[in-house]
Amino acid sequence: MHEVTSQRVEQLRQWLVANQYDALLIPHEDEYLGEYIPAHNERLLWATGFTGSAGMAVITQDNAAMFVDGRYVVQVRKEVPGDVFEYRHLIEEPAIQWVQGTLAQGSKVAVDPRLHSAAWLTKATAETEGKLELVSLTANPIDSLWADRPEPLLTDARLMGLELVGQSSADKRALIAAKLKEQQAEAVLLTQPDSICWLLNIRGLDVPCFPVLLSHAIVHSDESVDFYLDPSRLPADFIDHVGRGVRVHKPDALEAGLNSLAEQTVLVDPTTSNAWASLVLHSAGAHIVESADPCFLPKAAKNAIEIAGMKACHIRDGAAVSKFLAWLDSEVAAGNLHDEATLSDKLLSFRQQDETLADLSFDTISAAAGNAAMCHYNHMNQPEPGKLELGNLYLVDSGGQYPDGTTDITRTIAIGEANDDLKQQFTLVLKGHIALATARFPKGTCGHQLDVLARQHLWANGYDYDHGTGHGVGHFLSVHEGPQRIAKVANNTALLAGMVLSNEPGYYRADAFGIRIENLELVVDVETQGDFNVLGFESLTRAPIDKRLINTNMLTRPELAWLNDYHQKVWDEVSPLLEGDDLEWLLQATSALAHS
């Protein structure tokens, strides 16, 4: 594969020379700027061999560099040839900084504006002014060089009835139109596929793990929508489903649609919309107002029907996870220490027993022993998957996409006897998980104000974890949904009732083990006897937490009460879906713990 990468880099260098460019930037993103991209848009993979979900490459006429974040420093060395690319840290030394230090003043750098956000291009242009010339391409060279490029996966639209989504598309469009009028705008460009699918009450399977249709939309202040998706992908009753005022156009009509907004005030989210769209609007004479995607908050705050669906799918998903954990325990007891791929496939087979399963919500993280110390480990990127080790841990982070909701759960499992050190670290993580799960906070509180609750017990003992504590989760949409988040980094989106976030503190010891305990939490209103009501969390996830890893003497009485109450809920709601040995296993796994 390294030989193929070298040849492709050479082809791109020939293109640079022929077109008199000094460098080409190749980001991981496609025109939708999402976390998940379809196979036909994996340009960074084509050019470098890198399979990770974030990164950027720079190819110059003489050298090349590959930029990845801390998650991928090990993986990049296995996949990307070191004799062709320098390895660089994406955060500590952004690509544009490296380019300025490498190229002579006045050099021409080619960028595809469809693959960068409007905010990125504005910032990069300002940073390089007077030093480099950033040239926006009208066509990407990789697209013409990629001989065996996969065909796009164009799936049919799935109409989501009110029994699943709880609010008509017409009502949602009225809400967005009202927001436009508040900001004295006549239109908004929507580029995030999950925003469009939420607005029109449709779903698709164009992208693995992300149940959307890759499309664009322009919503107008008169509540009408121009929807850019091949009409052949829509069922005959689509217009009846969405109501009047939705005009469907082929995707290549988007540029004309943007040009038609001349002289109008148009909202664009510069962080989620690509630079090409802003360049077209600007040259058409539209007045661009930079503002957050107006679908984000109403999409994030689930309505009663969506909440009921999220609860229902978590019970079914919990049954699948419980069956898997019961099987895993019986296999370890019989001396069968499987590899990570076998375990991942087995968990999938249990989820597939539910006929409503549409897809997984992300690639399963199935990590044994030291591999679990890499918090975004993927066994499929390894020369060979790791195997379970007695006396160590197994971490599995997985989720499903169902028509009534999206799940994401991490469980850390004892493989054989766990020593006191493992139990201490697991219990410190559990204490942080419980502290966040039981938090009560006034309206207006943001995620970063709660992050310390999950870390406090680890911090007190000199430990921490290098990832966020909680991300938003969509309703049969993205498993990583903004704008809400719980992390050290400031996020000024206040948590609202109906939002769903993960609660996933962890601890990772390099080359030894990894621990993470993740439930999804629903933000709920909590009545008080005080001067005002507050918000809190209600756990949605329904699967046991491994009691064999808990040092009960480290838990306070309220923490122990929370754990026993949580396990009682798991038993009450999941046990009707199990039978035989699985039911007996669940009874033991959810039985009450007491202080020794």
LOVEX-651825 format. One record per residue (C-alpha): x negated, y, z negated; residue number from 1; residue in one letter. Coordinates in Angstrom, 2 decimals. Each point is the difference from the previous one (the first is absolute). Layout:
<recs>
X	Y	Z	NUM	A
...
</recs>
This chain:
<recs>
0.00	0.00	0.00	1	M
-2.90	2.38	-0.77	2	H
-1.20	-0.38	3.59	3	E
3.44	1.02	1.29	4	V
-0.01	3.06	-2.30	5	T
-3.42	1.05	1.35	6	S
1.30	-0.23	3.57	7	Q
3.06	2.08	-0.83	8	R
-2.07	2.70	-1.70	9	V
-2.19	0.11	3.11	10	E
3.12	0.45	2.20	11	Q
1.12	2.91	-2.19	12	L
-3.49	1.55	0.23	13	R
0.18	-0.17	3.79	14	Q
3.38	1.79	-0.21	15	W
-1.55	2.69	-2.24	16	L
-2.81	0.60	2.49	17	V
2.34	0.03	3.03	18	A
2.31	2.54	-1.67	19	N
-2.80	2.07	-1.59	20	Q
1.09	-0.59	-3.59	21	Y
-2.50	-0.48	-2.83	22	D
2.22	-2.07	-2.33	23	A
3.39	-1.73	-0.33	24	L
1.98	-0.37	-3.25	25	L
1.99	-3.23	-0.40	26	I
2.34	-0.05	-3.04	27	P
1.94	-3.05	-1.18	28	H
3.35	1.77	0.41	29	E
2.30	-0.03	3.00	30	D
2.36	2.80	1.09	31	E
2.38	-0.68	-2.91	32	Y
-2.82	0.42	-2.55	33	L
1.39	-2.84	-2.11	34	G
-1.76	-2.51	-2.24	35	E
1.11	-2.94	2.14	36	Y
-0.68	0.02	3.74	37	I
1.00	-2.49	2.72	38	P
-2.61	-2.15	1.75	39	A
0.10	2.04	3.23	40	H
-1.08	3.13	-1.91	41	N
-2.98	-1.54	-1.83	42	E
-2.54	2.17	1.82	43	R
-2.47	0.10	-2.89	44	L
0.03	-3.82	-0.15	45	L
-0.63	-0.18	3.77	46	W
-2.98	2.34	-0.20	47	A
-1.63	-1.27	-3.21	48	T
1.37	-3.41	-1.08	49	G
1.24	1.53	-3.30	50	F
3.29	-1.50	-1.25	51	T
0.60	2.27	-3.03	52	G
2.98	2.36	-0.38	53	S
-1.96	3.27	-0.28	54	A
-3.16	1.29	1.63	55	G
-1.53	2.04	2.81	56	M
-2.78	-0.52	2.51	57	A
-2.12	2.58	1.78	58	V
-1.85	-0.93	3.17	59	I
-2.59	2.40	1.45	60	T
-2.19	-0.39	3.08	61	Q
-2.86	-1.23	-2.20	62	D
1.42	-1.45	-3.22	63	N
3.19	-0.99	-1.83	64	A
1.40	-0.02	-3.54	65	A
2.84	-1.87	-1.72	66	M
1.77	1.71	-2.91	67	F
1.94	-2.01	-2.61	68	V
1.15	0.58	-3.58	69	D
-1.03	-1.96	-3.09	70	G
2.47	-2.84	0.71	71	R
-1.85	-1.07	3.13	72	Y
-3.74	0.42	-0.69	73	V
-0.53	-3.78	-0.15	74	V
2.33	-0.87	2.87	75	Q
-1.39	2.58	2.43	76	V
-3.47	-1.58	-0.12	77	R
1.43	-3.36	1.01	78	K
2.14	1.30	2.86	79	E
-1.83	2.99	1.51	80	V
-3.50	-0.53	1.46	81	P
-2.63	1.88	-2.04	82	G
-2.37	0.23	2.97	83	D
2.60	2.14	1.83	84	V
1.73	1.93	-2.80	85	F
-1.25	1.80	-3.11	86	E
2.27	-0.70	-3.02	87	Y
1.36	3.14	-1.67	88	R
2.46	0.80	-2.82	89	H
3.20	1.54	1.35	90	L
0.73	2.06	-3.13	91	I
-3.49	1.04	-1.08	92	E
-1.11	0.94	3.53	93	E
2.96	0.65	2.36	94	P
-0.67	-0.77	3.64	95	A
0.20	3.62	1.10	96	I
-2.73	0.87	-2.51	97	Q
-2.27	-2.75	1.37	98	W
0.61	1.18	3.56	99	V
-1.10	3.54	-0.90	100	Q
-3.20	-1.34	-1.57	101	G
-0.77	-2.31	2.93	102	T
0.82	1.98	3.15	103	L
-1.63	3.15	1.33	104	A
1.86	3.31	-0.28	105	Q
2.55	0.51	2.77	106	G
0.47	-3.74	0.60	107	S
3.37	-1.12	1.39	108	K
1.94	-2.48	-2.15	109	V
2.97	-1.82	1.60	110	A
3.08	-0.56	-2.17	111	V
3.34	-1.56	0.90	112	D
2.49	2.41	-1.63	113	P
2.68	-2.71	-0.13	114	R
-2.08	-1.96	-2.52	115	L
-0.71	2.81	-2.49	116	H
2.41	1.99	-2.14	117	S
0.64	3.64	0.79	118	A
-1.47	0.88	-3.41	119	A
-3.19	-1.97	0.75	120	W
-0.59	1.69	3.36	121	L
0.59	3.48	-1.46	122	T
-2.49	-0.68	-2.82	123	K
-2.60	-1.66	2.26	124	A
0.19	2.83	2.53	125	T
-0.58	2.58	-2.75	126	A
-2.91	-2.01	-1.48	127	E
-1.80	-0.37	3.33	128	T
0.61	3.50	1.37	129	E
-3.17	1.41	1.48	130	G
-1.79	-3.36	-0.43	131	K
1.84	-2.57	2.15	132	L
2.74	0.04	2.61	133	E
2.90	-2.38	-0.71	134	L
1.61	-0.92	3.34	135	V
3.56	-1.41	-0.06	136	S
0.35	-2.88	2.47	137	L
3.07	-0.53	2.16	138	T
-0.80	-3.73	0.34	139	A
-1.86	-2.37	-2.32	140	N
-2.98	-1.77	1.66	141	P
0.61	-3.19	-2.00	142	I
3.42	-0.41	1.65	143	D
-1.59	-0.21	3.46	144	S
-2.93	-2.21	-1.10	145	L
2.10	-2.48	-2.05	146	W
0.46	-2.76	2.59	147	A
1.85	-2.54	-2.15	148	D
2.11	2.49	-1.97	149	R
3.07	-1.69	-1.53	150	P
3.41	1.03	1.25	151	E
1.96	2.16	-2.49	152	P
2.46	-2.00	-2.09	153	L
3.32	1.70	0.76	154	L
2.67	-1.47	-2.26	155	T
3.74	0.61	0.12	156	D
1.54	2.40	-2.48	157	A
1.80	-1.50	-2.99	158	R
3.01	2.05	-1.09	159	L
0.27	0.45	-3.77	160	M
3.62	0.13	-1.20	161	G
1.28	2.10	-2.89	162	L
0.15	-3.15	-2.17	163	E
-3.83	-0.01	0.16	164	L
-0.92	3.71	0.13	165	V
2.93	1.72	-1.74	166	G
-0.02	3.26	2.01	167	Q
0.94	0.67	3.62	168	S
-2.50	1.38	2.48	169	S
2.34	2.98	0.62	170	A
-0.11	0.87	-3.72	171	D
-3.80	-0.29	-0.04	172	K
-0.29	2.23	3.08	173	R
2.24	2.60	-1.64	174	A
-2.33	-0.03	-3.02	175	L
-3.12	0.52	2.16	176	I
1.73	2.73	2.06	177	A
0.86	1.85	-3.24	178	A
-3.70	-0.17	-0.99	179	K
-0.94	1.47	3.39	180	L
2.41	2.91	-0.48	181	K
-1.46	0.64	-3.48	182	E
-3.39	0.43	1.66	183	Q
1.48	2.02	2.89	184	Q
-1.17	-2.61	2.49	185	A
1.85	-1.26	3.07	186	E
-1.66	-3.42	0.26	187	A
-2.37	-2.46	-1.65	188	V
-2.32	-2.47	1.70	189	L
0.11	-3.43	-1.68	190	L
-3.01	-2.21	0.73	191	T
0.11	-2.48	-2.88	192	Q
1.84	-3.14	1.19	193	P
1.41	-0.72	-3.48	194	D
1.53	3.50	-0.19	195	S
1.68	-0.50	3.38	196	I
1.23	-3.50	-0.87	197	C
1.35	1.26	-3.33	198	W
1.78	2.92	1.70	199	L
1.64	-2.12	2.72	200	L
0.63	-3.08	-2.20	201	N
-1.97	-2.33	2.26	202	I
-2.99	-2.30	-0.43	203	R
-2.35	-1.93	2.29	204	G
-3.04	-2.26	-0.01	205	L
-2.42	1.92	2.24	206	D
-2.76	-0.06	-2.62	207	V
-1.01	-2.91	-2.28	208	P
1.30	0.42	-3.58	209	C
1.66	3.36	0.81	210	F
3.61	-0.48	1.22	211	P
0.25	2.99	2.34	212	V
0.36	1.01	3.63	213	L
-2.94	2.09	1.24	214	L
1.76	3.15	1.16	215	S
0.25	3.77	-0.31	216	H
2.96	2.26	-0.72	217	A
0.88	3.68	0.03	218	I
2.79	0.94	-2.42	219	V
1.82	3.27	0.68	220	H
1.75	2.35	-2.41	221	S
3.34	-0.84	1.69	222	D
-0.44	-3.58	-1.38	223	E
-0.77	-1.46	3.44	224	S
-3.06	-2.16	0.69	225	V
-2.18	-0.69	3.02	226	D
-1.26	-3.56	-0.51	227	F
-2.98	-1.19	2.06	228	Y
0.26	-3.78	0.36	229	L
0.58	-2.19	3.04	230	D
3.84	-0.26	0.18	231	P
-0.24	-3.67	1.01	232	S
-1.11	-0.77	-3.58	233	R
3.28	1.26	-1.47	234	L
3.15	-2.14	-0.30	235	P
3.13	1.09	1.84	236	A
1.68	1.19	-3.19	237	D
-2.90	2.27	-1.05	238	F
1.88	3.26	0.69	239	I
3.04	-1.25	-1.94	240	D
-2.39	-0.89	-2.82	241	H
-1.76	3.38	-0.27	242	V
2.89	2.25	0.99	243	G
0.09	2.78	2.58	244	R
-2.90	2.36	0.53	245	G
-2.85	-2.50	0.54	246	V
-1.56	0.28	3.46	247	R
-2.32	-2.86	1.02	248	V
-2.99	0.66	2.30	249	H
-2.84	-2.14	1.30	250	K
-3.23	0.48	-2.02	251	P
-1.84	1.79	2.83	252	D
2.61	2.81	-0.15	253	A
-1.37	1.18	-3.37	254	L
-2.31	2.61	1.53	255	E
2.92	1.54	1.93	256	A
2.06	-0.06	-3.20	257	G
-2.70	1.90	-1.89	258	L
-0.35	2.49	2.88	259	N
3.76	0.67	-0.17	260	S
-0.47	1.43	-3.52	261	L
-1.66	3.16	1.38	262	A
0.72	3.07	-2.18	263	E
1.66	-2.22	-2.65	264	Q
-1.19	-0.33	-3.60	265	T
-1.06	-3.63	-0.44	266	V
-0.98	-1.78	-3.21	267	L
-3.05	-2.27	0.31	268	V
-1.64	-2.00	-2.80	269	D
-3.71	0.57	0.74	270	P
-1.12	-2.93	-2.16	271	T
2.20	-2.64	1.68	272	T
0.42	1.41	3.52	273	S
-2.75	-0.33	2.59	274	N
-1.90	3.00	1.35	275	A
1.15	-0.63	3.59	276	W
3.62	0.84	-0.87	277	A
-1.02	3.26	-1.66	278	S
-2.20	0.93	2.99	279	L
2.95	-0.59	2.38	280	V
2.39	2.01	-2.18	281	L
-2.51	2.81	-0.33	282	H
-0.63	0.24	3.74	283	S
3.78	-0.11	0.63	284	A
0.43	3.12	-2.14	285	G
1.83	-1.62	-2.93	286	A
-0.39	1.54	-3.46	287	H
-1.45	-2.78	-2.18	288	I
0.79	-0.04	-3.72	289	V
-2.17	-2.50	-1.89	290	E
2.15	-1.82	-2.55	291	S
0.38	-3.48	-1.48	292	A
2.12	-2.53	1.91	293	D
3.54	0.82	-1.26	294	P
0.97	-3.70	-0.04	295	C
-2.65	-0.89	-2.60	296	F
1.83	0.88	-3.22	297	L
3.53	-1.18	0.91	298	P
-1.51	-3.24	1.36	299	K
-2.02	-0.52	-3.18	300	A
2.92	0.56	-2.41	301	A
2.07	-3.12	0.64	302	K
3.80	0.08	-0.19	303	N
2.13	-2.45	-1.98	304	A
0.38	-2.49	2.89	305	I
-3.75	0.01	0.73	306	E
-0.76	-0.47	-3.72	307	I
2.38	-2.97	-0.19	308	A
-1.75	-1.51	3.05	309	G
-3.45	0.55	-1.50	310	M
1.10	-1.79	-3.19	311	K
1.55	-2.90	1.92	312	A
-3.02	-0.63	2.25	313	C
-2.35	0.13	-3.00	314	H
1.91	-2.86	-1.64	315	I
-0.26	-2.15	3.16	316	R
-3.65	0.98	0.44	317	D
-0.64	-0.78	-3.67	318	G
1.42	-3.49	0.53	319	A
-2.45	-0.58	2.88	320	A
-2.95	1.28	-2.06	321	V
1.07	-2.12	-2.99	322	S
0.19	-3.14	2.17	323	K
-3.49	0.78	1.26	324	F
-1.40	0.53	-3.52	325	L
1.62	-3.24	-1.19	326	A
-1.55	-1.86	2.95	327	W
-3.39	1.64	-0.65	328	L
-0.03	-1.08	-3.65	329	D
0.87	-3.58	0.92	330	S
-2.73	-0.11	2.67	331	E
-2.68	1.34	-2.39	332	V
1.12	-2.51	-2.65	333	A
-0.46	-2.77	2.59	334	A
-3.53	1.24	0.78	335	G
0.88	1.49	3.40	336	N
-1.95	3.26	0.20	337	L
1.24	1.41	3.32	338	H
-1.54	2.73	2.10	339	D
1.46	3.50	0.35	340	E
1.45	-0.59	3.49	341	A
1.90	-3.12	-1.10	342	T
1.42	1.89	-2.98	343	L
1.07	2.98	2.16	344	S
1.71	-2.30	2.52	345	D
1.77	-1.89	-2.78	346	K
1.37	3.21	-1.52	347	L
1.25	1.03	3.45	348	L
1.77	-3.34	0.40	349	S
1.91	0.59	-3.24	350	F
1.04	3.50	1.15	351	R
1.11	-1.41	3.35	352	Q
2.54	-2.21	-1.79	353	Q
2.01	3.24	-0.20	354	D
1.53	0.38	3.47	355	E
0.36	3.76	-0.44	356	T
-3.80	0.51	-0.10	357	L
-0.91	2.27	2.96	358	A
-3.78	0.17	-0.57	359	D
-2.61	0.37	-2.72	360	L
-0.44	3.56	-1.26	361	S
-3.83	-0.19	0.38	362	F
-2.69	-2.63	0.52	363	D
-0.08	-2.12	-3.15	364	T
-3.01	0.62	-2.25	365	I
-0.87	-3.52	-1.12	366	S
-3.20	0.28	-2.03	367	A
-1.76	-2.62	-2.13	368	A
-2.61	0.72	-2.67	369	A
-2.59	2.61	1.09	370	G
1.86	0.85	3.22	371	N
2.76	1.60	-2.10	372	A
-2.53	2.63	-1.13	373	A
0.53	1.57	3.46	374	M
3.42	1.55	-0.53	375	C
0.93	0.03	3.72	376	H
-1.53	-3.40	0.80	377	Y
1.30	-1.88	3.04	378	N
-1.00	-3.67	0.33	379	H
0.63	0.19	3.77	380	M
-2.98	2.36	0.40	381	N
-2.42	-2.45	-1.63	382	Q
-2.18	-2.68	1.67	383	P
1.94	-2.49	-2.14	384	E
2.60	0.47	-2.76	385	P
-1.03	-0.36	-3.64	386	G
1.23	-2.80	-2.27	387	K
1.55	-0.05	-3.45	388	L
-2.45	-0.40	-2.87	389	E
0.84	-1.60	-3.34	390	L
-0.44	2.40	-2.90	391	G
0.56	3.01	2.26	392	N
2.94	1.92	1.45	393	L
2.06	0.12	3.19	394	Y
1.51	3.31	1.13	395	L
2.84	0.09	2.52	396	V
1.51	3.28	1.25	397	D
2.84	-0.54	2.45	398	S
3.42	1.20	1.09	399	G
2.92	-0.51	2.34	400	G
2.16	2.08	2.32	401	Q
3.70	-0.80	-0.35	402	Y
3.02	1.79	1.54	403	P
1.01	1.12	-3.50	404	D
-3.44	1.12	-1.19	405	G
-3.79	-0.25	-0.19	406	T
-2.04	-1.81	-2.69	407	T
-3.60	0.23	-1.20	408	D
-1.26	-2.07	-2.93	409	I
-3.41	-0.90	-1.42	410	T
-0.57	-2.83	-2.45	411	R
-3.30	-1.11	-1.51	412	T
-0.06	-3.68	-0.94	413	I
-2.20	-2.04	-2.33	414	A
-1.62	-2.94	1.81	415	I
-0.66	-2.44	-2.84	416	G
-1.08	1.41	-3.38	417	E
-0.74	3.72	-0.17	418	A
-2.66	1.27	-2.40	419	N
0.48	2.81	-2.53	420	D
-1.66	2.57	2.28	421	D
2.50	-0.63	2.81	422	L
2.89	0.14	-2.49	423	K
-1.20	3.29	-1.44	424	Q
-0.29	1.66	3.42	425	Q
3.37	-1.36	1.13	426	F
1.68	1.21	-3.19	427	T
-1.49	3.49	0.36	428	L
1.45	0.16	3.51	429	V
3.35	-1.32	-1.27	430	L
0.13	2.62	-2.75	431	K
-0.46	2.72	2.63	432	G
2.69	-1.59	2.19	433	H
2.45	-0.03	-2.91	434	I
-0.88	3.59	-0.98	435	A
0.97	1.21	3.48	436	L
3.05	-2.26	0.25	437	A
1.37	1.41	-3.29	438	T
-0.89	3.66	0.72	439	A
2.62	2.68	-0.57	440	R
-0.58	3.40	1.60	441	F
1.87	3.23	0.77	442	P
1.34	0.82	3.46	443	K
-2.68	1.78	2.04	444	G
-2.78	-2.37	-1.12	445	T
-2.44	-1.02	2.76	446	C
-1.76	-3.34	0.39	447	G
-3.48	1.23	-0.91	448	H
1.33	1.11	-3.40	449	Q
0.88	-3.64	-0.80	450	L
-3.13	-1.69	1.36	451	D
-1.91	0.14	-3.32	452	V
2.68	-2.17	-1.66	453	L
-1.08	-2.98	2.09	454	A
-3.73	0.59	-0.56	455	R
-0.09	1.00	-3.68	456	Q
-0.79	-3.45	-1.47	457	H
-2.63	-0.76	2.62	458	L
-1.58	3.43	-0.46	459	W
-0.10	-0.42	-3.78	460	A
-2.21	-3.06	0.52	461	N
-2.18	1.51	2.73	462	G
1.77	-1.49	3.04	463	Y
1.94	1.36	3.00	464	D
1.18	-0.92	3.51	465	Y
-0.80	1.79	3.25	466	D
3.44	0.24	1.62	467	H
3.31	1.73	-0.56	468	G
2.47	-1.35	-2.55	469	T
3.15	0.27	2.08	470	G
1.20	0.60	3.58	471	H
3.52	0.60	1.26	472	G
1.89	-2.86	1.68	473	V
2.63	0.34	2.71	474	G
3.35	-1.79	0.46	475	H
-0.72	-2.57	2.74	476	F
-2.62	2.49	1.20	477	L
-3.61	0.78	-0.93	478	S
-1.41	-1.79	-3.04	479	V
-2.18	3.12	-0.44	480	H
2.49	2.87	0.06	481	E
-0.71	3.64	-0.80	482	G
0.11	2.62	-1.21	483	P
0.17	-1.29	-3.60	484	Q
-3.07	-1.66	-1.54	485	R
-1.53	-0.79	-3.41	486	I
-3.76	0.56	0.03	487	A
-2.79	2.14	-1.47	488	K
0.16	2.32	3.02	489	V
2.56	2.77	-0.39	490	A
3.27	-0.59	1.87	491	N
2.53	2.77	-0.41	492	N
3.06	-2.04	0.99	493	T
2.22	-0.30	-3.08	494	A
1.40	-3.48	-0.63	495	L
3.73	-0.22	0.74	496	L
2.63	-2.50	-1.10	497	A
0.30	-2.69	2.70	498	G
-3.67	0.06	0.96	499	M
-1.80	-3.36	-0.06	500	V
-3.69	-0.14	-0.94	501	L
-2.48	-2.74	-0.76	502	S
-1.54	-0.39	-3.46	503	N
-3.32	-1.73	0.61	504	E
-2.91	0.62	-2.37	505	P
-2.95	-2.37	0.37	506	G
-3.55	-0.81	-0.96	507	Y
-2.77	-1.29	2.28	508	Y
-3.39	-1.41	-0.95	509	R
-2.27	-0.26	3.06	510	A
-0.66	-3.57	1.19	511	D
1.79	-1.39	-3.08	512	A
3.79	0.53	-0.02	513	F
2.84	2.44	0.67	514	G
3.22	0.69	-1.91	515	I
3.11	1.88	1.12	516	R
3.56	-0.09	-1.32	517	I
2.52	1.62	2.35	518	E
3.74	0.47	-0.26	519	N
2.14	2.43	1.95	520	L
1.80	2.57	-2.14	521	E
3.20	1.93	0.69	522	L
0.14	3.57	-1.37	523	V
3.22	0.28	-2.06	524	V
1.81	2.62	-2.07	525	D
-0.26	-0.60	-3.75	526	V
2.43	1.58	-2.46	527	E
-1.49	1.39	-3.19	528	T
1.33	1.45	-3.25	529	Q
-2.30	2.98	0.54	530	G
0.37	3.28	1.85	531	D
-0.14	-1.55	3.49	532	F
0.12	-3.34	1.78	533	N
-3.24	-1.48	1.35	534	V
-1.20	-2.43	2.65	535	L
-1.49	-3.45	-0.47	536	G
-0.74	-3.19	1.89	537	F
1.95	-3.22	0.50	538	E
-2.04	-2.98	1.17	539	S
1.32	-1.55	3.23	540	L
-2.50	-2.86	0.41	541	T
1.14	-3.36	-1.35	542	R
-2.82	-2.50	-0.55	543	A
-1.88	-1.15	-3.12	544	P
-3.22	1.62	-1.22	545	I
-2.54	-2.71	-0.93	546	D
0.29	-0.40	-3.80	547	K
-3.13	-2.19	-0.11	548	R
-2.08	3.13	0.65	549	L
1.49	2.09	-2.81	550	I
-1.70	0.59	-3.34	551	N
3.23	0.59	-1.95	552	T
-1.90	1.48	-2.96	553	N
-0.97	2.94	2.25	554	M
3.67	0.81	0.66	555	L
2.07	2.25	-2.27	556	T
3.48	-1.10	-1.03	557	R
1.68	2.26	2.60	558	P
-2.31	-1.32	2.74	559	E
0.79	-3.59	-0.93	560	L
3.71	0.85	-0.08	561	A
-0.25	1.50	3.51	562	W
-1.75	-3.13	1.32	563	L
2.55	-2.38	-1.53	564	N
2.89	2.15	1.22	565	D
-1.49	0.10	3.52	566	Y
-0.43	-3.77	0.06	567	H
3.58	-0.46	-1.23	568	Q
1.22	2.06	2.99	569	K
-2.14	-2.11	2.36	570	V
1.53	-3.17	-1.47	571	W
3.57	1.32	0.09	572	D
-0.16	1.16	3.63	573	E
-2.40	-2.46	1.69	574	V
0.94	-3.28	-1.74	575	S
3.29	-0.39	1.98	576	P
-2.11	-0.21	3.19	577	L
-2.31	-2.77	-1.29	578	L
0.45	-3.66	-0.86	579	E
-1.92	-3.05	-1.21	580	G
-3.70	0.45	-0.79	581	D
0.07	3.65	1.14	582	D
2.75	0.78	-2.50	583	L
-1.87	-1.78	-2.79	584	E
-3.17	1.95	0.89	585	W
1.89	3.32	-0.10	586	L
1.45	-0.86	-3.43	587	L
-3.53	-0.44	-1.38	588	Q
-1.41	3.00	1.89	589	A
2.65	2.37	-1.37	590	T
0.32	-1.33	-3.57	591	S
-0.55	2.59	-2.74	592	A
-3.46	0.69	-1.42	593	L
-0.66	0.82	-3.65	594	A
-2.98	1.39	-1.90	595	H
-2.25	-2.83	-1.18	596	S
</recs>
